[in-house]
Amino acid sequence: MFTHLTSTLAPTTLMTQTRKKRALTAAVLSGALLLSACQEQTTPTQSAADTQNESVKRIAPVTPSDSAAARIEAFQPRYVMQKQALQRRLQAEYESLQAADATMATDMTNGQVTAPADSETNPVTANSDNANSNTSMANDAQDTAASAASSEDINTSVEAGERDLAVLQKVTLEPRAPEQLDETDIIDQYQDAMRALYTADNQSLTATQMNTLLNVASLVPGLFEHTEIADRLVLKSPALARLVVQHQVWQQIEAQQAIDMQNVKAAQQAEFEALMDKFNSTMKDYDEQIQKYEETLESYQQ
């Protein structure tokens, strides 16, 4: 009886297990599809978060690293020293130009005073000069009239010439006194410019900060050999960064030229020493020969 019951229940149990496996497989597939859908939905959310983080970075200041802060602090006294030396040179040049202008003005004044004295002391010459001048002016007037009649269509840019003249009248050739800053002001401008490099990416530099960074790039370009500081300069002012790169390239060229000159000088010195050794050796041989001749002559005289 148990055998018949077992044989009767076996097919039923097998079918039940098969159905359970199919249901389990379907559940697994459904879970995988749901997980994939969730991942596809979360990916744009992550991209949006990254974009938001980038936006936050652009409007937030950046903290300099310890190495960058140490380099900025180390270059501050160097910049102050170079800036003060530059101010002294500019002041000396300004004073020289002022002295030259004063001398020129004095010479012009003396020339205007002595000119009438010559005409008064030599009236004949003055009258002759006036006559020649009148004749020359008449000839010039005739030439001018003829030239104007034959070339009326040449002067077609009168308005442009008047505009150029108006611009030139506004240009002054007088030297301007250079700005003289004390040590405290130089330090304040330097520190402000360094802080400006680490402000928000979308915050522009002021004119004073740009001028200070230009001075720093010209006077102590080694500051920007630090990668982080150089990257901040490129981000805040690509034009200044290009100037720094050009200056560094020029420094490398100068250094290579100095090495080449030293090599040339060393080669010339070695060649000169070789020639001197050869000359001394030749002279020594001549001295020995002369000594032998003298000894021979002395032997004949005996």
C-alpha angles and dihedrals in degrees: 000000000000090000093055092046091052093049090048095050096043097079091045093051092048092053091049092052091048091053091049091052091050091049090049092049091050091050091051092050091048091051092049091051092049091049091049091050091050091051092050089051094048095050095071088046090057092048090051089050091052090050090050091050091051090051091051090051092053093055097039127079120246125233114228118236121250093255093049092047090049092050092049090051092046093053095048097086090044091054092047091052094047092045092052091049090050091051091052092051093048091048091051091050091049092052091048091053091048091051091049092050091049091051092049092049091051092050091050091050092050091049092053092050098049097045097076091045091063092052092047095049093046108036094164092058090044093053090046091050091049091051092049089046092052091049091048091048091051092051090047090050091052091048091048093050092049092047092049091050093051098042108036092134096054098077098065097138102066094130092050090050091051090051091050090049091051090052093048091051089060093052114094124200094195112120115247121227109251120240113262115203126183122230094266093054091047091052092047092052092046094051092045091052091049091050089049090059089062098045121109114308093241095048112104125223121249123239092254092050091049091050092048092049089049090053091047091050090050100041104033107015090160088080090074094054085090107096097222095048091046091051091051090050091050090050096047099037120007091180093059090045090056090051090052091050091049091049092050091049090050090050090052090050091050091048091050091047090051090051091048091050091050090050091049091048091048091050091048091048091050091048091048092049090049091052091048091050090050091047092049091048091050092048090049090054090049091050091050091049092048090050090052091050091050091050090049092050091049090052091052092049091053 
